[in-house]
C-alpha cells in the first residue's frame, strides 16, 4: 500500500507544473472573453491506436472495464505510459511537419466565429491486468490533466494572436455560457471483469472499476451571461461562478466508477471453455465480433484544501480579478465557500470489433461526453472513431481515423513492437507538410506473459499461435 501511494504521489507531482502554467493563462482568457455561437469543449482523446489492441488489456480497461474478459494473454503489465494532446482553431504552424518543430512559424486564423483551445496530458503509472479463469483483475494508476476553453468570440482572441489588432472601444461584446475549465488529479483503481454467460458460440461479460482520486488543482470559471467593452477598466459585466483550488499534492479527494458490458460472438463453442486453464488445454478462443457498452469516469472530487468558490453578478474589473487570484473576495462576489465538488469528464461509449480474416480486425467506437457545461469540473468532447489493425502477439499496427467534436477527420498510426507501443491519432504531419492546429502522441512500455504458469508444458493455441514458455515474458 505504501508503494502504491508513493507512486501516486510521484504522478501527482508531474502534473503540478503543467497545471500551474495553465491556470493563470486560462483565467485571463475567461475574464476577457465571451461567446457567440460555437461550442467546442473537452479534450478527451482516447488513444485509439492502443485501446483497440487486444494484447494491451491494461489500456483497454480504461475505456471499458469488461474488455479484459477473455483477454488473449494471461498477464499484461504496463510499466509506464504517456499521452499528450493539444489543439485549437485560432493559430497554426504554417505548412510544416512535426520533425521541423524548432522552425515552426505560427499564423493566426480568424475565420471561425468562435475560438476554442483544449489540452490533455496523462501519465500512466504501473498497471496490470491478470486473467484468473473466468475472471480478470486489474490495477491502474494514472495522473491526468484536462483543460478546455469554450465559447470564446474570435474578436476577443484576435488581439492576442494578431499584431496590431485592437478592439473597437465603441462595440459591446455579449456572451453566454463562456467557460474555462482545468483540473488535474491522480487516481488509483481496481478493475474487475467476469464472464457471466457462455452458451454455444456466445459469451457475455460485465466489468467495473472503482477508483480513489486525489485532486491536484482546479481552475473553473463559468459565465452565464454578460458583456465586455474595451474601455480600459471593465473586464466583464454579467453573472456566473468560479472555483479555484491551489495546486498541491492533496487539494481534494474523491471517487469514480467505470461500468462495462460486452457481447462476443466466438469462433467456436465456449460452453466448456475456461480461459487460460488446464481444463481447456490452455487454449484461447478468439471472437468473431465483439460489441461493448461502457460508462467511464463517472465521479467527483471534493476540493477543501486552499479552495474557494464564489458567484458574481455585476462588473468585474482588473482589481477584482487580482483579488480573486490572491484568494480575496471582492464585493461583487457572493455565496462564498471554502470547499466545493467538481465532476470528472464522464462519457458513455459504444465499441464494435470484427475479425475480417485471421489477425486482421476492424473497429468502430463512439464516445459521447455527458453535458456538464454548468457544473464545476471538466468536460469531455465527443468522438467518433474507426480503425483497421493487424494484430499479433508480438506486434500490432493500427490506422485509426477519428472525428473529434464533429470537426475535420484526422488519420493516425500506432505500432506495437515487442514491449514498446507508440502512436498518434494525428499522424500525417509527421511526413506531410500541412497547417498544424493540433498535435497528439502516446507511448507505453509493457511486459506481457502469454501463458498461465499452471499451463507449463502444454502447447495450447493462442489467438492462432502457440504460446511460449510461461517462465519468460512474451513481448
C-alpha positions as CSV (number, residue, x, y, z in Angstrom):
1,X,0.0,0.0,0.0
2,X,2.9,2.4,0.8
3,X,4.4,1.7,-2.6
4,X,1.1,2.5,-4.3
5,X,0.7,5.8,-2.5
6,X,4.3,6.7,-3.3
7,X,3.8,6.0,-7.0
8,X,0.5,8.1,-6.9
9,X,2.3,11.0,-5.3
10,X,5.0,11.0,-8.0
11,X,2.4,11.0,-10.7
12,X,0.7,14.0,-8.9
13,X,4.0,16.0,-8.9
14,X,4.4,15.5,-12.6
15,X,1.1,17.3,-13.1
16,X,1.6,20.2,-10.7
17,X,3.8,22.2,-13.0
18,X,1.5,21.7,-16.1
19,X,-1.5,22.9,-14.1
20,X,0.3,25.9,-12.6
21,X,1.3,27.2,-16.0
22,X,-2.2,26.7,-17.4
23,X,-4.0,28.3,-14.5
24,X,-3.1,32.0,-14.9
25,X,-3.5,31.9,-18.7
26,X,-6.9,30.3,-18.6
27,X,-8.3,32.8,-16.0
28,X,-7.1,35.7,-18.1
29,X,-8.8,34.3,-21.2
30,X,-12.1,33.7,-19.4
31,X,-12.5,37.1,-17.9
32,X,-11.5,38.9,-21.1
33,X,-13.6,36.7,-23.3
34,X,-17.2,36.0,-24.3
35,X,-19.3,34.0,-26.6
36,X,-21.0,33.6,-29.8
37,X,-22.4,30.5,-31.4
38,X,-19.8,27.8,-31.5
39,X,-19.3,25.4,-28.5
40,X,-16.3,23.1,-28.7
41,X,-15.1,21.7,-25.4
42,X,-13.2,19.0,-23.7
43,X,-10.1,17.2,-25.0
44,X,-10.5,13.6,-24.1
45,X,-8.6,11.8,-26.8
46,X,-8.8,8.0,-26.2
47,X,-5.5,6.7,-27.8
48,X,-7.5,4.8,-30.4
49,X,-4.4,3.1,-31.8
50,X,-3.7,1.5,-28.4
51,X,-7.1,0.8,-26.8
52,X,-8.2,-1.3,-29.7
53,X,-5.3,-3.7,-29.3
54,X,-6.4,-6.9,-27.6
55,X,-2.9,-7.6,-26.4
56,X,-2.9,-4.4,-24.3
57,X,-5.7,-5.1,-21.8
58,X,-4.2,-2.7,-19.3
59,X,-5.1,0.0,-21.8
60,X,-8.4,-1.4,-22.9
61,X,-9.8,-1.4,-19.4
62,X,-9.6,2.4,-19.4
63,X,-12.4,2.6,-22.0
64,X,-14.5,-0.4,-20.9
65,X,-13.6,-2.5,-17.9
66,X,-15.4,-5.5,-19.4
67,X,-13.0,-5.7,-22.4
68,X,-10.4,-7.6,-20.3
69,X,-12.7,-10.6,-20.1
70,X,-11.2,-13.4,-22.2
71,X,-8.0,-11.4,-22.8
72,X,-5.6,-13.3,-25.1
73,X,-2.7,-13.2,-22.7
74,X,-2.5,-14.3,-19.1
75,X,-0.9,-11.1,-17.7
76,X,-0.3,-7.7,-19.1
77,X,1.9,-5.2,-17.1
78,X,2.1,-1.6,-18.2
79,X,5.4,-0.2,-16.8
80,X,4.9,3.4,-17.8
81,X,2.8,5.3,-20.3
82,X,2.4,8.9,-21.6
83,X,-0.2,10.7,-23.6
84,X,-0.3,14.3,-24.6
85,X,-2.7,16.3,-26.8
86,X,-3.3,19.9,-27.6
87,X,-5.4,21.6,-30.2
88,X,-7.1,24.9,-31.1
89,X,-8.7,26.6,-34.1
90,X,-7.3,30.2,-34.0
91,X,-3.5,29.6,-34.6
92,X,-1.5,27.2,-36.6
93,X,2.0,26.2,-37.6
94,X,2.2,27.1,-41.2
95,X,2.9,24.4,-43.8
96,X,5.3,22.3,-41.8
97,X,5.9,18.9,-40.2
98,X,6.5,17.5,-36.7
99,X,10.2,16.9,-37.2
100,X,10.7,20.6,-38.1
101,X,9.1,21.8,-34.8
102,X,12.1,24.0,-34.0
103,X,11.4,26.2,-37.0
104,X,7.7,26.5,-36.8
105,X,6.1,29.8,-37.8
106,X,2.7,30.4,-36.2
107,X,0.0,32.3,-38.0
108,X,-3.5,33.4,-36.9
109,X,-6.7,32.0,-38.3
110,X,-9.6,34.4,-37.8
111,X,-12.1,32.6,-40.0
112,X,-14.0,30.8,-37.2
113,X,-16.7,32.8,-35.4
114,X,-15.5,31.5,-32.0
115,X,-12.2,30.2,-30.7
116,X,-11.5,27.1,-28.7
117,X,-8.5,25.6,-27.1
118,X,-8.2,22.2,-25.3
119,X,-5.5,20.1,-24.0
120,X,-5.0,16.8,-22.2
121,X,-2.0,15.0,-20.6
122,X,-2.0,11.6,-19.0
123,X,0.8,9.8,-17.2
124,X,0.0,6.1,-16.8
125,X,1.8,4.5,-13.9
126,X,2.3,0.9,-13.2
127,X,-0.8,-1.0,-14.2
128,X,-1.7,-4.6,-14.8
129,X,-4.4,-7.0,-16.0
130,X,-4.4,-10.6,-14.8
131,X,-6.7,-13.4,-16.1
132,X,-7.9,-15.9,-13.4
133,X,-10.1,-18.4,-15.3
134,X,-13.5,-16.6,-16.0
135,X,-12.5,-13.5,-14.0
136,X,-9.9,-10.9,-14.8
137,X,-8.5,-8.5,-12.2
138,X,-6.7,-5.2,-12.9
139,X,-4.8,-2.4,-11.2
140,X,-4.5,1.1,-12.7
141,X,-2.5,4.2,-11.6
142,X,-2.9,7.3,-13.6
143,X,-2.3,11.1,-13.4
144,X,-4.5,13.3,-15.6
145,X,-4.8,17.0,-16.6
146,X,-7.8,18.1,-18.6
147,X,-8.5,21.6,-19.7
148,X,-10.8,23.4,-22.1
149,X,-11.7,27.0,-23.1
150,X,-15.1,27.2,-24.7
151,X,-17.4,29.6,-26.5
152,X,-14.8,32.4,-26.9
153,X,-15.6,35.0,-29.6
154,X,-12.8,35.3,-32.1
155,X,-12.8,39.1,-31.9
156,X,-11.6,38.9,-28.3
157,X,-8.8,36.4,-29.2
158,X,-7.5,38.4,-32.2
159,X,-5.5,41.0,-30.1
160,X,-3.6,38.1,-28.6
161,X,-2.7,36.4,-31.9
162,X,-2.7,39.2,-34.5
163,X,-0.2,42.0,-34.2
164,X,-1.7,45.5,-34.4
165,X,-5.3,44.4,-34.0
166,X,-7.2,46.5,-31.4
167,X,-10.8,46.0,-30.2
168,X,-13.4,48.6,-31.2
169,X,-14.0,50.7,-28.0
170,X,-17.5,51.6,-29.2
171,X,-18.6,47.9,-29.6
172,X,-20.1,45.9,-26.7
173,X,-19.3,42.2,-27.0
174,X,-22.1,40.0,-25.5
175,X,-21.6,36.4,-24.4
176,X,-23.4,33.4,-22.8
177,X,-22.1,30.3,-21.1
178,X,-18.5,31.2,-21.8
179,X,-16.3,29.0,-19.6
180,X,-12.7,28.0,-18.8
181,X,-12.1,24.7,-17.0
182,X,-8.9,23.0,-16.0
183,X,-8.4,20.2,-13.5
184,X,-5.6,17.8,-12.5
185,X,-5.9,14.6,-10.4
186,X,-4.3,11.3,-9.8
187,X,-6.2,8.0,-9.5
188,X,-5.6,4.5,-8.2
189,X,-8.2,2.0,-9.2
190,X,-9.1,-1.7,-9.1
191,X,-10.6,-3.2,-12.3
192,X,-12.6,-6.4,-12.5
193,X,-14.4,-8.3,-15.3
194,X,-16.2,-11.6,-15.3
195,X,-17.7,-13.9,-18.0
196,X,-21.3,-14.3,-16.8
197,X,-22.7,-16.4,-19.7
198,X,-21.3,-19.0,-22.2
199,X,-23.9,-20.5,-24.5
200,X,-22.9,-22.0,-27.8
201,X,-20.7,-19.5,-29.5
202,X,-22.0,-16.6,-27.4
203,X,-20.2,-15.0,-24.5
204,X,-21.4,-12.2,-22.2
205,X,-19.2,-10.3,-19.8
206,X,-19.5,-7.5,-17.3
207,X,-16.9,-5.3,-15.7
208,X,-16.4,-2.4,-13.3
209,X,-13.6,-0.2,-12.0
210,X,-13.5,1.6,-8.7
211,X,-11.0,4.4,-8.3
212,X,-9.8,6.6,-5.5
213,X,-9.0,10.1,-6.6
214,X,-6.6,12.8,-5.2
215,X,-7.2,16.2,-6.6
216,X,-4.1,18.2,-7.6
217,X,-5.7,21.5,-8.5
218,X,-8.6,23.2,-10.3
219,X,-9.5,26.4,-12.1
220,X,-13.1,26.9,-13.2
221,X,-14.9,30.0,-14.3
222,X,-18.4,29.8,-15.9
223,X,-20.1,32.9,-17.2
224,X,-23.8,32.5,-17.6
225,X,-24.4,35.8,-19.4
226,X,-22.6,39.1,-19.8
227,X,-20.9,41.7,-21.9
228,X,-17.5,43.3,-22.4
229,X,-16.4,46.7,-23.7
230,X,-12.8,47.8,-24.2
231,X,-12.8,50.9,-22.1
232,X,-9.7,50.3,-20.1
233,X,-11.3,49.3,-16.8
234,X,-14.1,46.8,-17.0
235,X,-13.1,43.2,-17.7
236,X,-16.6,41.8,-17.8
237,X,-20.1,42.7,-16.9
238,X,-22.6,39.8,-16.2
239,X,-23.1,36.9,-13.9
240,X,-21.5,33.5,-13.3
241,X,-19.4,31.4,-10.9
242,X,-15.8,30.5,-10.3
243,X,-13.9,27.9,-8.3
244,X,-10.1,27.7,-7.5
245,X,-8.1,25.1,-5.7
246,X,-4.5,25.9,-5.2
247,X,-2.2,23.2,-6.7
248,X,-1.0,20.8,-4.1
249,X,-0.4,17.0,-3.6
250,X,-3.7,16.7,-1.7
251,X,-6.0,19.6,-2.8
252,X,-9.0,17.2,-2.6
253,X,-10.2,13.6,-2.6
254,X,-13.0,11.7,-4.4
255,X,-14.1,8.6,-6.1
256,X,-15.2,7.4,-9.5
257,X,-16.5,4.3,-11.2
258,X,-16.4,2.8,-14.7
259,X,-19.1,0.2,-15.7
260,X,-19.0,-2.0,-18.8
261,X,-20.6,-4.8,-20.7
262,X,-19.5,-6.9,-23.7
263,X,-21.1,-9.5,-26.0
264,X,-18.7,-11.7,-28.0
265,X,-19.6,-14.0,-30.9
266,X,-16.8,-16.6,-30.6
267,X,-15.2,-18.7,-33.4
268,X,-16.1,-21.9,-31.7
269,X,-18.3,-23.3,-28.9
270,X,-17.4,-21.9,-25.5
271,X,-19.8,-23.7,-23.2
272,X,-17.0,-25.8,-21.6
273,X,-14.3,-23.2,-22.2
274,X,-12.3,-21.5,-19.3
275,X,-9.7,-19.0,-20.4
276,X,-6.0,-19.7,-19.5
277,X,-6.8,-23.0,-17.7
278,X,-5.6,-26.6,-17.9
279,X,-9.2,-27.7,-18.2
280,X,-9.4,-26.0,-21.6
281,X,-6.0,-27.3,-22.6
282,X,-4.6,-23.8,-22.1
283,X,-6.2,-22.6,-25.3
284,X,-7.5,-19.2,-26.1
285,X,-10.6,-18.9,-28.3
286,X,-10.8,-15.5,-30.2
287,X,-14.0,-13.7,-31.0
288,X,-15.6,-13.2,-34.5
289,X,-17.0,-9.9,-33.4
290,X,-17.4,-8.1,-30.1
291,X,-19.9,-5.4,-29.0
292,X,-19.3,-3.3,-25.9
293,X,-21.0,-0.5,-24.0
294,X,-19.5,1.4,-21.1
295,X,-19.8,4.4,-18.8
296,X,-16.4,5.8,-17.8
297,X,-15.1,8.5,-15.4
298,X,-18.4,8.8,-13.5
299,X,-17.3,10.5,-10.3
300,X,-16.3,13.6,-8.5
301,X,-13.5,15.3,-6.4
302,X,-14.3,17.3,-3.3
303,X,-11.8,20.2,-3.0
304,X,-11.4,21.5,0.5
305,X,-7.7,22.5,1.0
306,X,-6.9,26.1,-0.1
307,X,-10.1,26.1,-2.1
308,X,-12.6,28.9,-2.9
309,X,-15.9,29.1,-4.6
310,X,-18.0,32.2,-5.4
311,X,-20.7,33.6,-7.7
312,X,-20.6,37.0,-9.3
313,X,-23.2,39.4,-10.6
314,X,-22.2,42.8,-11.9
315,X,-19.0,44.3,-13.2
316,X,-15.7,42.5,-12.6
317,X,-12.7,44.8,-13.2
318,X,-9.0,44.3,-13.2
319,X,-8.7,44.8,-9.4
320,X,-11.5,42.2,-8.7
321,X,-9.6,39.7,-10.8
322,X,-6.4,40.3,-9.0
323,X,-8.2,39.9,-5.6
324,X,-9.7,36.5,-6.8
325,X,-6.2,35.2,-7.8
326,X,-4.9,36.3,-4.4
327,X,-7.7,34.3,-2.6
328,X,-9.5,37.5,-1.6
329,X,-13.2,38.1,-2.2
330,X,-14.2,41.4,-3.9
331,X,-17.6,42.9,-3.1
332,X,-19.0,41.6,-6.4
333,X,-18.6,38.0,-5.2
334,X,-21.4,36.3,-3.3
335,X,-22.2,32.8,-1.9
336,X,-18.5,32.3,-0.9
337,X,-17.5,28.8,0.1
338,X,-14.2,27.2,1.2
339,X,-15.0,23.8,-0.4
340,X,-16.8,22.5,-3.4
341,X,-17.2,19.4,-5.5
342,X,-16.1,19.0,-9.2
343,X,-17.2,16.3,-11.7
344,X,-14.9,14.2,-13.8
345,X,-15.2,14.2,-17.7
346,X,-17.7,11.3,-17.8
347,X,-18.9,9.7,-21.0
348,X,-20.8,6.8,-22.4
349,X,-19.1,4.7,-25.1
350,X,-20.0,2.1,-27.6
351,X,-17.4,-0.2,-29.2
352,X,-17.6,-2.7,-32.0
353,X,-14.8,-5.0,-33.2
354,X,-14.9,-7.5,-36.0
355,X,-12.5,-10.1,-37.3
356,X,-12.1,-9.9,-41.1
357,X,-9.5,-12.7,-41.5
358,X,-7.0,-14.2,-39.1
359,X,-5.3,-11.4,-37.2
360,X,-7.0,-8.6,-39.3
361,X,-9.6,-6.6,-37.5
362,X,-11.8,-3.5,-38.0
363,X,-13.0,-1.3,-35.1
364,X,-15.6,1.4,-34.6
365,X,-16.4,3.4,-31.4
366,X,-18.3,6.4,-30.2
367,X,-17.6,8.5,-27.1
368,X,-20.4,10.8,-26.0
369,X,-19.5,13.2,-23.2
370,X,-22.0,14.0,-20.5
371,X,-23.4,17.5,-20.7
372,X,-21.8,19.2,-17.7
373,X,-21.3,22.8,-19.1
374,X,-22.8,24.4,-16.0
375,X,-21.1,22.1,-13.5
376,X,-17.7,22.6,-11.8
377,X,-15.1,20.2,-13.1
378,X,-14.0,19.4,-16.7
379,X,-15.8,18.3,-19.8
380,X,-15.3,15.5,-22.3
381,X,-15.6,16.1,-26.0
382,X,-17.4,13.8,-28.4
383,X,-15.5,11.4,-30.6
384,X,-16.4,9.0,-33.5
385,X,-13.5,6.7,-34.5
386,X,-12.8,3.8,-36.9
387,X,-9.7,1.8,-37.4
388,X,-8.2,-1.2,-39.1
389,X,-5.4,-3.2,-37.4
390,X,-3.2,-6.2,-38.0
391,X,-2.9,-7.9,-34.6
392,X,-0.3,-10.4,-33.5
393,X,1.0,-11.2,-30.0
394,X,4.5,-9.9,-31.0
395,X,3.5,-6.8,-32.9
396,X,0.5,-4.7,-34.0
397,X,-0.1,-2.0,-36.5
398,X,-3.3,0.1,-36.4
399,X,-4.6,3.0,-38.6
400,X,-7.3,5.0,-36.7
401,X,-9.4,7.7,-38.2
402,X,-11.3,9.8,-35.7
403,X,-13.7,12.7,-35.8
404,X,-13.4,14.8,-32.7
405,X,-16.4,17.0,-31.8
406,X,-17.6,16.5,-35.4
407,X,-14.7,18.5,-36.9
408,X,-12.4,17.5,-39.7
409,X,-11.3,13.8,-39.5
410,X,-7.7,13.0,-38.5
411,X,-5.7,10.0,-39.5
412,X,-3.4,8.3,-37.0
413,X,-0.9,5.4,-36.8
414,X,0.0,3.2,-33.9
415,X,2.6,0.5,-33.7
416,X,3.4,-2.2,-31.1
417,X,6.7,-4.0,-31.4
418,X,7.8,-6.2,-28.6
419,X,7.4,-4.2,-25.3
420,X,7.2,-0.8,-27.0
421,X,4.0,0.9,-28.1
422,X,4.0,4.3,-29.8
423,X,1.5,6.2,-31.9
424,X,-0.5,9.3,-32.6
425,X,-4.1,9.9,-33.6
426,X,-2.9,12.8,-35.7
427,X,-0.1,11.2,-37.6
428,X,0.1,12.7,-41.1
429,X,2.1,15.9,-40.1
430,X,5.0,13.5,-39.3
431,X,5.9,13.3,-43.0
432,X,3.4,15.5,-44.9
433,X,3.5,19.3,-44.8
434,X,0.3,20.9,-43.6
435,X,-1.1,23.6,-41.4
436,X,-0.8,22.1,-37.9
437,X,-3.6,23.1,-35.5
438,X,-3.3,20.2,-33.1
439,X,-0.8,17.5,-32.1
440,X,-1.1,14.2,-30.3
441,X,1.3,11.5,-29.2
442,X,1.2,8.5,-26.9
443,X,3.6,5.8,-25.9
444,X,3.9,3.0,-23.3
445,X,6.2,0.2,-22.2
446,X,4.7,-3.3,-21.4
447,X,5.6,-6.7,-20.2
448,X,3.3,-9.5,-21.3
449,X,3.1,-13.1,-20.1
450,X,1.2,-15.2,-22.5
451,X,0.5,-18.3,-20.5
452,X,-0.7,-19.2,-17.1
453,X,2.3,-20.8,-15.2
454,X,0.0,-23.7,-14.4
455,X,-0.1,-24.5,-18.2
456,X,3.6,-25.3,-18.2
457,X,4.4,-28.0,-20.7
458,X,1.2,-27.6,-22.7
459,X,1.1,-26.1,-26.1
460,X,-2.3,-24.6,-26.4
461,X,-3.3,-22.3,-29.2
462,X,-3.1,-18.6,-28.5
463,X,-5.1,-16.5,-31.0
464,X,-3.8,-18.6,-33.8
465,X,-0.3,-19.1,-32.5
466,X,1.5,-21.3,-30.0
467,X,2.2,-19.8,-26.6
468,X,5.8,-19.7,-25.5
469,X,7.4,-20.7,-22.2
470,X,5.4,-19.2,-19.3
471,X,8.5,-18.6,-17.3
472,X,9.5,-15.8,-19.7
473,X,7.7,-12.6,-20.7
474,X,6.1,-12.8,-24.2
475,X,6.6,-9.4,-25.6
